[in-house]
């Protein structure tokens, strides 16, 4: 699990697991859930300080297949990556 805190909001990004279930959480609440073996793209919209904000989370597997990577964007701006 990766945790990113931005402007007082917490985004939890899942790691890869054997069940393939990916739950992305925003302030502790599931905002996107998918099943994937190789990773998926999650999009969700929330309101922050009276404005709608679009988040995008991309998950994937590294070339060796043992660990995953993640990208987190907020309104198109990259906030986090471990690729």
TABELTA-V580597 format. One record per residue. N is the residue number from 1. RES is the residue in three letters. SS is DSSP state (2 for helix, 1 for strand, 0 for the rest). PSI is psi in whole degrees, 0 to 359 (* if undefined). Layout:
N;RES;SS;PSI + N;RES;SS;PSI
This chain:
1;UNK;0;132 + 2;UNK;1;140 + 3;UNK;1;125 + 4;UNK;1;129 + 5;UNK;1;124 + 6;UNK;1;123 + 7;UNK;0;38 + 8;UNK;0;3 + 9;UNK;1;142 + 10;UNK;1;126 + 11;UNK;1;122 + 12;UNK;1;123 + 13;UNK;1;125 + 14;UNK;0;156 + 15;UNK;0;175 + 16;UNK;0;142 + 17;UNK;0;168 + 18;UNK;0;338 + 19;UNK;0;341 + 20;UNK;0;1 + 21;UNK;1;130 + 22;UNK;1;115 + 23;UNK;1;116 + 24;UNK;1;131 + 25;UNK;1;143 + 26;UNK;1;117 + 27;UNK;0;41 + 28;UNK;0;352 + 29;UNK;1;134 + 30;UNK;1;123 + 31;UNK;1;346 + 32;UNK;1;136 + 33;UNK;1;129 + 34;UNK;1;163 + 35;UNK;1;128 + 36;UNK;0;146 + 37;UNK;0;321 + 38;UNK;0;358 + 39;UNK;0;158 + 40;UNK;0;175 + 41;UNK;1;128 + 42;UNK;1;134 + 43;UNK;1;140 + 44;UNK;1;156 + 45;UNK;1;137 + 46;UNK;1;166 + 47;UNK;1;126 + 48;UNK;1;122 + 49;UNK;0;42 + 50;UNK;0;5 + 51;UNK;1;143 + 52;UNK;1;133 + 53;UNK;1;134 + 54;UNK;1;126 + 55;UNK;1;148 + 56;UNK;1;130 + 57;UNK;1;126 + 58;UNK;1;133 + 59;UNK;1;144 + 60;UNK;1;174 + 61;UNK;1;144 + 62;UNK;0;163 + 63;UNK;0;328 + 64;UNK;0;349 + 65;UNK;0;8 + 66;UNK;0;332 + 67;UNK;0;165 + 68;UNK;1;173 + 69;UNK;1;165 + 70;UNK;1;146 + 71;UNK;1;140 + 72;UNK;1;124 + 73;UNK;1;145 + 74;UNK;1;117 + 75;UNK;0;42 + 76;UNK;0;353 + 77;UNK;1;128 + 78;UNK;1;122 + 79;UNK;1;327 + 80;UNK;1;141 + 81;UNK;1;146 + 82;UNK;0;28 + 83;UNK;0;*
